[in-house]
Amino acid sequence: MKRKQLLHLLLVCAAVFCCAVTPAGAAQVPSENIIRLENMRYDLIEPSAITQDTDEASPLTTGSLNTTVPPFYSKAVGQISLQSGNVITFNCSYSPSSASVDFGVIAPNGRFYYINIKEGSIKQSIEVSQSGSYTVAIRNNSSQTVRVVGFVDY
């Protein structure tokens, strides 16, 4: 009887120990889901062509997004300072889902690197190769106002 209790106690201790030593760390983005900035389409963009709401936080601090973008407008949703090799992940939905929307960043060189989405949601990561201040931006290519909600993780 004591042997069973001792064995049971050892098994419980082993289970607790195994759970306690499981390493914790930041979630890694699988490399196949990452697009390098150099491999993306880009447009040169005039700073005056980007609008920014006064109620949007700048720099982007929380990473959460809840905004509207008027028809045929580009909107800055925050600025972030990134190091070479950092990854920005867009995990957002928008409506109407039939709209064509570009999600991306304006690099220090003034280029708007973007991913065009036409299905109403995006879950994509971008790796930057140059350190600097980047502007997270959304461009609405449709004739309707688009509401965007989600997260931008960096």
C-alpha positions in Angstrom: 0.0 0.0 0.0 2.8 2.4 0.9 4.6 1.5 -2.3 1.5 2.5 -4.4 1.2 5.8 -2.5 4.9 6.5 -3.0 4.7 5.7 -6.7 1.6 7.9 -7.1 3.4 10.8 -5.3 6.4 10.4 -7.5 4.3 10.5 -10.7 2.5 13.6 -9.5 5.8 15.3 -8.7 7.2 14.3 -12.1 4.1 15.7 -13.8 4.3 19.0 -11.9 8.0 19.3 -12.6 7.5 18.7 -16.3 4.8 21.4 -16.5 6.9 23.8 -14.5 10.0 23.6 -16.7 8.2 24.0 -20.1 10.0 27.0 -21.7 8.0 30.1 -22.2 8.8 32.5 -25.0 7.4 34.8 -27.6 5.3 33.2 -30.3 7.3 32.7 -33.5 5.9 33.4 -36.9 6.5 30.5 -39.3 9.0 31.7 -41.9 6.7 30.7 -44.8 4.2 33.4 -43.5 6.8 36.2 -43.7 7.3 38.4 -46.7 10.6 40.4 -46.8 10.1 44.1 -47.5 12.4 43.9 -50.6 10.1 41.3 -52.2 7.0 43.4 -51.9 5.3 45.8 -54.3 5.7 49.5 -53.4 4.6 53.0 -54.4 6.4 56.2 -53.7 3.9 58.2 -51.6 3.7 61.9 -50.8 3.4 62.6 -47.1 0.4 64.9 -48.0 -1.4 62.0 -49.5 -1.6 60.2 -46.1 -4.4 61.2 -43.6 -4.2 60.6 -39.9 -7.0 60.8 -37.5 -6.5 63.0 -34.5 -8.0 60.2 -32.3 -5.4 57.6 -33.5 -2.4 57.1 -31.2 0.9 57.9 -32.7 3.3 56.2 -32.1 1.3 52.9 -32.3 1.4 51.6 -28.8 -1.3 49.0 -28.3 -1.2 47.4 -31.7 -5.0 47.3 -31.8 -6.8 48.8 -34.8 -10.4 50.1 -35.1 -10.6 52.7 -37.8 -12.4 53.7 -41.0 -10.7 54.6 -44.2 -12.6 56.9 -46.7 -12.9 55.9 -50.4 -9.6 56.1 -52.3 -7.7 57.4 -49.3 -4.5 56.2 -47.5 -4.5 56.4 -43.7 -1.5 56.3 -41.3 -2.5 54.3 -38.2 0.7 54.8 -36.3 4.5 54.9 -36.3 6.8 52.3 -35.0 10.6 52.2 -34.6 12.0 48.9 -36.0 15.4 47.2 -36.1 16.6 45.2 -39.1 15.0 41.8 -39.0 12.0 42.9 -37.0 8.6 41.5 -38.1 5.2 43.3 -38.3 2.1 41.1 -38.4 -1.2 42.3 -39.7 -4.2 40.3 -38.3 -7.2 42.4 -39.4 -10.6 42.1 -40.9 -12.5 44.8 -42.8 -15.9 45.5 -44.3 -17.3 45.6 -46.8 -15.2 42.5 -47.6 -15.5 43.1 -51.3 -13.3 46.1 -51.1 -9.7 46.2 -52.3 -7.5 47.3 -49.4 -3.7 47.7 -49.2 -2.0 47.0 -45.8 1.6 47.9 -45.3 4.3 50.2 -44.1 5.9 53.4 -45.3 9.6 52.9 -44.9 12.1 55.6 -44.0 12.9 56.0 -47.8 9.3 57.1 -48.4 8.1 54.0 -50.2 4.8 52.4 -49.2 5.3 48.7 -49.2 2.0 46.9 -49.3 0.0 43.7 -49.5 -3.2 44.0 -51.5 -6.2 42.2 -50.0 -9.6 41.6 -51.7 -11.2 39.0 -49.4 -12.0 41.0 -46.2 -9.2 39.8 -43.9 -5.4 39.6 -43.7 -3.0 37.6 -41.6 0.4 38.3 -42.9 3.8 39.2 -41.6 6.4 41.6 -43.1 10.1 41.5 -42.2 12.0 44.8 -42.4 15.6 44.8 -43.4 16.5 48.3 -42.5 16.3 50.0 -39.0 14.3 53.1 -38.7 10.9 54.7 -38.2 8.1 53.1 -40.1 4.5 54.3 -40.6 1.8 51.6 -40.5 -0.7 52.5 -43.2 -3.9 51.3 -44.9 -5.0 52.3 -48.4 -8.6 51.9 -49.5 -8.8 51.3 -53.2 -12.6 51.1 -53.3 -15.4 53.6 -53.7 -16.9 52.8 -50.3 -15.7 53.7 -46.8 -14.0 50.7 -45.2 -14.0 49.8 -41.5 -10.9 48.0 -40.3 -10.6 46.1 -37.0 -7.8 43.9 -35.7 -4.2 43.9 -34.5 -0.8 45.0 -35.8 1.9 43.1 -33.8 5.5 44.1 -33.9 
